[in-house]
């Protein structure tokens, strides 16, 4: 027998309200009404001690324990490697998470930031488990919500969960770039996945005065990403700012391919060597990592271990065949760079300008989206302005 999780839902709403992300009474009503456990079928993967993932299924778990898992304040992985679900594994397995139910504090904080009003229409890019879809259906009415999911299996499970929860909405499988022609333009567009750029098709499908909300990872990093909120004008240009830190899985169409092969061989032939003016370990902080992606959007930060057990740090831009590699020298760091682009020079320049400006928060970043480019800037400092051309 499935237990009544109404107490867990009320407790979740209380925690979200205390955290300051749940403020509108109609969103609170949605949180209290939508059972998160329905959107975790057939199960989840919980982290194991050895870096593997332990499958936990709804059918194989005591109802009280399943409810406890479902209402944890954390993201719950529902798929590995683009195909594996918890009911297909009996023992802990290795794998890369490719679908999850994002932590409720992130989901609710994001949908509250949409500033929706009664009767408005919304397009969601990335249905995922369907939990956020259900919250929006409860708030706006299912006829006003359209959702797109690129993975047919994930979409099918989300549809089943939405139907069980009592919601029927426009759910489509596609590349996440086009909405249903009978629904566009929308008042609100929200992406529940991270993208390197906001596709201008999203802007074109948003009414003038409407809002597009998406997590931006200009370099496809797993962290150092920002939640962009832009307002569309009459000319199809969107402008706004990064309103805070945000973390979502990469949209599959925009995710950078992981670097393979012998990394030391890739960085064997340097064109220059010097002392780094700022330590590369600064990139372990959220805002510096975001700045690095703005300064070198094609770059990836890679950590590795040498044959002698020493920790190694690299920055690679495979598209431009350039690299920077770092060695701690006792009093600081030495950087070696190779290729047509001096990656660390570009990143370092941005980090120094940011420090000189007083280390402003990520929410000071402004953004303008046109059909041809994304332009970011912080204040009036020329070194803190970047244009990422799309064509």
KETORBA-349432 format. One record per residue (C-alpha): z, y, x; residue in one letter; residue number from 1. Coordinates in nm, 3 decimals, m for minus. Example, Ala and Ser with C-alpha at 12.3 -4.5 7.8 and 13.67 -1.06 7.14 Angstrom:
! residues 2
{{0.780,m0.450,1.230},"a",1}
{{0.714,m0.106,1.367},"s",2}
***
This chain:
! residues 391
{{0.000,0.000,0.000},"x",1}
{{m0.095,0.343,0.137},"x",2}
{{0.214,0.567,0.161},"x",3}
{{0.220,0.912,0.008},"x",4}
{{0.182,1.152,0.301},"x",5}
{{0.258,1.468,0.103},"x",6}
{{0.583,1.522,0.300},"x",7}
{{0.391,1.492,0.629},"x",8}
{{0.130,1.740,0.505},"x",9}
{{0.397,1.991,0.403},"x",10}
{{0.569,1.947,0.738},"x",11}
{{0.236,2.002,0.916},"x",12}
{{0.180,2.321,0.716},"x",13}
{{0.528,2.441,0.809},"x",14}
{{0.461,2.382,1.181},"x",15}
{{0.124,2.558,1.164},"x",16}
{{0.280,2.853,0.983},"x",17}
{{0.557,2.873,1.241},"x",18}
{{0.291,2.865,1.516},"x",19}
{{0.129,3.168,1.356},"x",20}
{{m0.211,3.009,1.283},"x",21}
{{m0.159,2.938,0.912},"x",22}
{{m0.111,3.265,0.723},"x",23}
{{m0.326,3.259,0.407},"x",24}
{{m0.173,3.078,0.107},"x",25}
{{m0.508,2.923,0.011},"x",26}
{{m0.547,2.767,0.355},"x",27}
{{m0.191,2.641,0.332},"x",28}
{{m0.279,2.481,m0.002},"x",29}
{{m0.575,2.311,0.171},"x",30}
{{m0.357,2.174,0.453},"x",31}
{{m0.108,2.040,0.201},"x",32}
{{m0.384,1.881,m0.010},"x",33}
{{m0.608,1.711,0.249},"x",34}
{{m0.477,1.381,0.391},"x",35}
{{m0.564,1.380,0.762},"x",36}
{{m0.516,1.002,0.781},"x",37}
{{m0.826,0.943,0.566},"x",38}
{{m1.037,1.109,0.834},"x",39}
{{m0.924,0.881,1.116},"x",40}
{{m1.083,0.560,0.984},"x",41}
{{m1.125,0.298,1.115},"x",42}
{{m0.880,0.400,1.386},"x",43}
{{m0.809,0.602,1.697},"x",44}
{{m0.782,0.557,2.072},"x",45}
{{m0.451,0.658,2.227},"x",46}
{{m0.421,0.724,2.602},"x",47}
{{m0.286,0.434,2.808},"x",48}
{{m0.099,0.463,3.137},"x",49}
{{m0.390,0.349,3.352},"x",50}
{{m0.636,0.607,3.224},"x",51}
{{m0.780,0.367,2.970},"x",52}
{{m0.770,0.400,2.591},"x",53}
{{m0.559,0.182,2.360},"x",54}
{{m0.723,0.112,2.021},"x",55}
{{m0.506,0.159,1.714},"x",56}
{{m0.653,0.078,1.373},"x",57}
{{m0.534,0.182,1.030},"x",58}
{{m0.546,m0.175,0.899},"x",59}
{{m0.362,m0.315,1.201},"x",60}
{{m0.078,m0.062,1.194},"x",61}
{{0.225,m0.031,0.969},"x",62}
{{0.166,0.245,0.712},"x",63}
{{0.462,0.452,0.830},"x",64}
{{0.348,0.429,1.192},"x",65}
{{m0.011,0.519,1.097},"x",66}
{{0.114,0.826,0.910},"x",67}
{{0.319,0.928,1.215},"x",68}
{{0.010,0.903,1.437},"x",69}
{{m0.210,1.089,1.188},"x",70}
{{0.017,1.394,1.175},"x",71}
{{0.084,1.432,1.543},"x",72}
{{0.018,1.777,1.683},"x",73}
{{m0.258,1.653,1.909},"x",74}
{{m0.626,1.566,1.917},"x",75}
{{m0.697,1.203,1.832},"x",76}
{{m0.999,1.032,1.986},"x",77}
{{m1.206,0.839,1.731},"x",78}
{{m1.508,0.735,1.941},"x",79}
{{m1.584,0.649,2.304},"x",80}
{{m1.916,0.657,2.488},"x",81}
{{m2.112,0.760,2.181},"x",82}
{{m2.066,0.433,1.991},"x",83}
{{m1.733,0.252,2.037},"x",84}
{{m1.474,0.277,1.757},"x",85}
{{m1.120,0.143,1.757},"x",86}
{{m1.198,m0.154,1.533},"x",87}
{{m1.447,m0.280,1.794},"x",88}
{{m1.190,m0.315,2.073},"x",89}
{{m0.888,m0.544,2.094},"x",90}
{{m0.749,m0.432,2.431},"x",91}
{{m0.729,m0.101,2.618},"x",92}
{{m1.073,0.006,2.736},"x",93}
{{m1.227,0.262,2.967},"x",94}
{{m1.459,0.524,2.825},"x",95}
{{m1.543,0.888,2.768},"x",96}
{{m1.433,1.045,2.436},"x",97}
{{m1.733,1.154,2.230},"x",98}
{{m1.573,1.223,1.892},"x",99}
{{m1.223,1.320,1.788},"x",100}
{{m1.004,1.477,1.525},"x",101}
{{m0.911,1.802,1.698},"x",102}
{{m0.549,1.910,1.700},"x",103}
{{m0.465,2.077,1.366},"x",104}
{{m0.340,2.397,1.531},"x",105}
{{m0.689,2.448,1.675},"x",106}
{{m0.874,2.353,1.358},"x",107}
{{m0.667,2.567,1.124},"x",108}
{{m0.648,2.860,1.363},"x",109}
{{m1.025,2.856,1.390},"x",110}
{{m1.104,2.835,1.019},"x",111}
{{m0.852,3.111,0.943},"x",112}
{{m1.040,3.326,1.197},"x",113}
{{m1.351,3.293,0.979},"x",114}
{{m1.190,3.539,0.735},"x",115}
{{m1.361,3.373,0.439},"x",116}
{{m1.346,3.511,0.088},"x",117}
{{m1.375,3.334,m0.246},"x",118}
{{m1.730,3.240,m0.339},"x",119}
{{m1.871,3.262,0.014},"x",120}
{{m2.090,2.992,0.170},"x",121}
{{m2.027,2.826,0.504},"x",122}
{{m2.232,2.617,0.746},"x",123}
{{m2.037,2.385,0.976},"x",124}
{{m2.201,2.257,1.294},"x",125}
{{m2.039,1.930,1.398},"x",126}
{{m1.884,1.741,1.106},"x",127}
{{m1.691,1.506,1.332},"x",128}
{{m1.429,1.320,1.134},"x",129}
{{m1.479,1.553,0.837},"x",130}
{{m1.120,1.685,0.830},"x",131}
{{m1.216,2.049,0.882},"x",132}
{{m1.501,2.001,0.632},"x",133}
{{m1.251,1.887,0.370},"x",134}
{{m1.026,2.185,0.438},"x",135}
{{m1.320,2.422,0.382},"x",136}
{{m1.430,2.234,0.069},"x",137}
{{m1.083,2.274,m0.073},"x",138}
{{m1.078,2.644,0.012},"x",139}
{{m1.436,2.744,m0.084},"x",140}
{{m1.546,2.468,m0.319},"x",141}
{{m1.761,2.177,m0.209},"x",142}
{{m2.082,2.336,m0.341},"x",143}
{{m2.039,2.621,m0.093},"x",144}
{{m2.002,2.410,0.222},"x",145}
{{m2.285,2.256,0.426},"x",146}
{{m2.208,2.044,0.730},"x",147}
{{m2.428,1.894,1.004},"x",148}
{{m2.352,1.603,1.238},"x",149}
{{m2.583,1.480,1.513},"x",150}
{{m2.438,1.125,1.526},"x",151}
{{m2.543,0.912,1.223},"x",152}
{{m2.245,0.678,1.260},"x",153}
{{m1.996,0.964,1.277},"x",154}
{{m2.167,1.131,0.979},"x",155}
{{m2.146,0.812,0.772},"x",156}
{{m1.774,0.773,0.840},"x",157}
{{m1.712,1.139,0.758},"x",158}
{{m1.907,1.107,0.431},"x",159}
{{m1.700,0.805,0.332},"x",160}
{{m1.376,0.985,0.410},"x",161}
{{m1.483,1.298,0.222},"x",162}
{{m1.574,1.089,m0.082},"x",163}
{{m1.239,0.908,m0.069},"x",164}
{{m1.064,1.244,m0.049},"x",165}
{{m1.259,1.361,m0.354},"x",166}
{{m1.512,1.595,m0.193},"x",167}
{{m1.890,1.582,m0.206},"x",168}
{{m2.078,1.837,0.002},"x",169}
{{m2.413,1.884,0.174},"x",170}
{{m2.382,1.659,0.479},"x",171}
{{m2.685,1.623,0.705},"x",172}
{{m2.765,1.444,1.027},"x",173}
{{m2.962,1.664,1.263},"x",174}
{{m2.958,1.856,1.587},"x",175}
{{m2.711,2.111,1.457},"x",176}
{{m2.956,2.400,1.474},"x",177}
{{m3.098,2.413,1.122},"x",178}
{{m2.916,2.450,0.794},"x",179}
{{m3.027,2.336,0.452},"x",180}
{{m3.306,2.574,0.340},"x",181}
{{m3.162,2.593,m0.009},"x",182}
{{m2.833,2.719,0.132},"x",183}
{{m2.928,2.965,0.404},"x",184}
{{m2.846,3.236,0.476},"x",185}
{{m2.475,3.171,0.497},"x",186}
{{m2.177,3.404,0.490},"x",187}
{{m2.006,3.209,0.766},"x",188}
{{m2.123,2.970,1.042},"x",189}
{{m1.868,2.771,1.239},"x",190}
{{m1.925,2.525,1.523},"x",191}
{{m1.661,2.258,1.579},"x",192}
{{m1.810,2.167,1.915},"x",193}
{{m1.849,2.366,2.238},"x",194}
{{m2.190,2.514,2.322},"x",195}
{{m2.330,2.679,2.633},"x",196}
{{m2.485,2.948,2.416},"x",197}
{{m2.502,3.037,2.047},"x",198}
{{m2.847,2.925,1.928},"x",199}
{{m3.022,3.218,1.765},"x",200}
{{m3.114,2.994,1.472},"x",201}
{{m2.746,3.016,1.377},"x",202}
{{m2.764,3.395,1.385},"x",203}
{{m3.083,3.397,1.177},"x",204}
{{m2.917,3.183,0.913},"x",205}
{{m2.621,3.418,0.877},"x",206}
{{m2.626,3.705,0.630},"x",207}
{{m2.595,4.060,0.766},"x",208}
{{m2.225,4.126,0.797},"x",209}
{{m2.159,3.752,0.823},"x",210}
{{m1.962,3.583,1.099},"x",211}
{{m2.058,3.317,1.354},"x",212}
{{m1.763,3.143,1.521},"x",213}
{{m1.817,2.906,1.813},"x",214}
{{m1.649,2.783,2.130},"x",215}
{{m1.852,2.897,2.431},"x",216}
{{m1.863,2.700,2.756},"x",217}
{{m2.139,2.880,2.952},"x",218}
{{m2.123,2.623,3.230},"x",219}
{{m2.030,2.317,3.020},"x",220}
{{m1.683,2.296,3.174},"x",221}
{{m1.418,2.101,2.986},"x",222}
{{m1.180,2.397,3.007},"x",223}
{{m1.208,2.769,3.076},"x",224}
{{m1.384,2.811,2.742},"x",225}
{{m1.357,3.089,2.485},"x",226}
{{m1.375,3.120,2.108},"x",227}
{{m1.653,3.368,2.029},"x",228}
{{m1.650,3.561,1.702},"x",229}
{{m1.961,3.767,1.643},"x",230}
{{m2.082,3.966,1.342},"x",231}
{{m2.452,3.965,1.254},"x",232}
{{m2.628,4.296,1.188},"x",233}
{{m2.940,4.378,0.983},"x",234}
{{m3.167,4.331,1.287},"x",235}
{{m3.056,3.976,1.363},"x",236}
{{m2.836,4.075,1.655},"x",237}
{{m2.477,3.949,1.670},"x",238}
{{m2.198,4.128,1.852},"x",239}
{{m1.827,4.066,1.888},"x",240}
{{m1.585,3.928,2.139},"x",241}
{{m1.402,3.626,2.268},"x",242}
{{m1.093,3.612,2.048},"x",243}
{{m0.900,3.354,2.250},"x",244}
{{m0.899,3.030,2.440},"x",245}
{{m1.054,2.728,2.270},"x",246}
{{m1.137,2.372,2.364},"x",247}
{{m1.383,2.138,2.190},"x",248}
{{m1.608,1.854,2.299},"x",249}
{{m1.950,1.963,2.416},"x",250}
{{m2.240,1.960,2.174},"x",251}
{{m2.441,1.663,2.293},"x",252}
{{m2.766,1.860,2.306},"x",253}
{{m2.613,2.114,2.543},"x",254}
{{m2.377,1.907,2.756},"x",255}
{{m2.449,1.907,3.129},"x",256}
{{m2.528,1.568,3.279},"x",257}
{{m2.251,1.449,3.515},"x",258}
{{m2.337,1.461,3.882},"x",259}
{{m2.399,1.125,4.039},"x",260}
{{m2.468,0.986,4.381},"x",261}
{{m2.308,1.070,4.713},"x",262}
{{m2.160,1.418,4.671},"x",263}
{{m2.096,1.458,5.043},"x",264}
{{m2.463,1.391,5.110},"x",265}
{{m2.561,1.655,4.855},"x",266}
{{m2.349,1.908,5.045},"x",267}
{{m2.432,1.791,5.396},"x",268}
{{m2.657,2.078,5.503},"x",269}
{{m2.496,2.418,5.461},"x",270}
{{m2.667,2.750,5.523},"x",271}
{{m2.345,2.944,5.578},"x",272}
{{m1.975,2.898,5.645},"x",273}
{{m1.694,3.153,5.611},"x",274}
{{m1.336,3.204,5.504},"x",275}
{{m1.299,3.223,5.126},"x",276}
{{m1.154,3.555,5.006},"x",277}
{{m0.986,3.388,4.708},"x",278}
{{m0.873,3.025,4.690},"x",279}
{{m1.097,2.790,4.489},"x",280}
{{m0.780,2.648,4.330},"x",281}
{{m0.779,2.969,4.123},"x",282}
{{m1.046,2.798,3.914},"x",283}
{{m0.778,2.564,3.781},"x",284}
{{m0.660,2.857,3.567},"x",285}
{{m0.829,2.915,3.230},"x",286}
{{m0.955,3.273,3.267},"x",287}
{{m1.086,3.234,3.626},"x",288}
{{m1.268,2.919,3.513},"x",289}
{{m1.426,3.116,3.228},"x",290}
{{m1.532,3.392,3.470},"x",291}
{{m1.684,3.135,3.706},"x",292}
{{m1.904,3.009,3.425},"x",293}
{{m2.014,3.362,3.341},"x",294}
{{m2.096,3.435,3.704},"x",295}
{{m2.272,3.102,3.768},"x",296}
{{m2.357,2.947,3.430},"x",297}
{{m2.536,2.646,3.576},"x",298}
{{m2.248,2.551,3.806},"x",299}
{{m2.010,2.260,3.774},"x",300}
{{m1.671,2.227,3.941},"x",301}
{{m1.627,1.878,4.085},"x",302}
{{m1.313,1.723,4.232},"x",303}
{{m1.345,1.421,4.458},"x",304}
{{m1.154,1.220,4.716},"x",305}
{{m1.284,1.177,5.070},"x",306}
{{m1.288,0.853,5.267},"x",307}
{{m0.966,0.965,5.436},"x",308}
{{m0.796,1.025,5.103},"x",309}
{{m0.820,1.404,5.126},"x",310}
{{m0.888,1.605,4.810},"x",311}
{{m1.230,1.768,4.804},"x",312}
{{m1.357,2.056,4.589},"x",313}
{{m1.722,2.129,4.519},"x",314}
{{m1.918,2.371,4.306},"x",315}
{{m2.269,2.243,4.233},"x",316}
{{m2.565,2.392,4.049},"x",317}
{{m2.804,2.101,4.026},"x",318}
{{m3.073,2.305,3.852},"x",319}
{{m3.090,2.552,4.137},"x",320}
{{m3.016,2.294,4.407},"x",321}
{{m2.723,2.494,4.540},"x",322}
{{m2.367,2.409,4.631},"x",323}
{{m2.038,2.534,4.769},"x",324}
{{m1.782,2.302,4.924},"x",325}
{{m1.427,2.390,5.030},"x",326}
{{m1.190,2.272,5.302},"x",327}
{{m0.830,2.387,5.334},"x",328}
{{m0.777,2.520,5.687},"x",329}
{{m0.402,2.566,5.699},"x",330}
{{m0.396,2.940,5.633},"x",331}
{{m0.654,2.942,5.356},"x",332}
{{m0.987,2.789,5.260},"x",333}
{{m1.321,2.763,5.433},"x",334}
{{m1.630,2.766,5.210},"x",335}
{{m1.965,2.618,5.310},"x",336}
{{m2.266,2.712,5.096},"x",337}
{{m2.618,2.581,5.077},"x",338}
{{m2.931,2.627,4.867},"x",339}
{{m3.118,2.930,4.738},"x",340}
{{m2.815,3.064,4.547},"x",341}
{{m2.483,3.153,4.712},"x",342}
{{m2.271,3.022,4.427},"x",343}
{{m1.932,3.108,4.568},"x",344}
{{m2.040,3.464,4.652},"x",345}
{{m2.126,3.520,4.286},"x",346}
{{m1.809,3.357,4.155},"x",347}
{{m1.585,3.521,4.414},"x",348}
{{m1.725,3.867,4.335},"x",349}
{{m1.632,3.820,3.969},"x",350}
{{m1.283,3.691,4.051},"x",351}
{{m1.207,3.981,4.285},"x",352}
{{m1.333,4.236,4.030},"x",353}
{{m1.117,4.071,3.765},"x",354}
{{m0.809,4.085,3.990},"x",355}
{{m0.879,4.450,4.074},"x",356}
{{m0.903,4.525,3.701},"x",357}
{{m0.551,4.391,3.648},"x",358}
{{m0.641,4.032,3.549},"x",359}
{{m0.741,4.113,3.186},"x",360}
{{m0.706,3.844,2.922},"x",361}
{{m1.001,3.641,2.793},"x",362}
{{m0.982,3.834,2.464},"x",363}
{{m1.108,4.148,2.644},"x",364}
{{m1.450,3.985,2.686},"x",365}
{{m1.721,4.139,2.467},"x",366}
{{m2.039,3.954,2.369},"x",367}
{{m2.383,4.049,2.235},"x",368}
{{m2.630,3.783,2.120},"x",369}
{{m3.002,3.860,2.082},"x",370}
{{m3.306,3.631,2.055},"x",371}
{{m3.356,3.671,2.431},"x",372}
{{m3.013,3.679,2.589},"x",373}
{{m2.636,3.664,2.578},"x",374}
{{m2.467,3.963,2.740},"x",375}
{{m2.097,3.951,2.830},"x",376}
{{m1.884,4.236,2.961},"x",377}
{{m1.524,4.327,3.032},"x",378}
{{m1.450,4.698,3.034},"x",379}
{{m1.683,4.927,3.228},"x",380}
{{m1.681,4.745,3.564},"x",381}
{{m2.040,4.657,3.665},"x",382}
{{m1.920,4.343,3.845},"x",383}
{{m1.774,4.222,3.515},"x",384}
{{m2.100,4.231,3.324},"x",385}
{{m2.338,3.935,3.297},"x",386}
{{m2.668,3.877,3.118},"x",387}
{{m2.771,3.518,3.050},"x",388}
{{m3.138,3.516,2.958},"x",389}
{{m3.255,3.244,2.718},"x",390}
{{m3.628,3.269,2.781},"x",391}
***
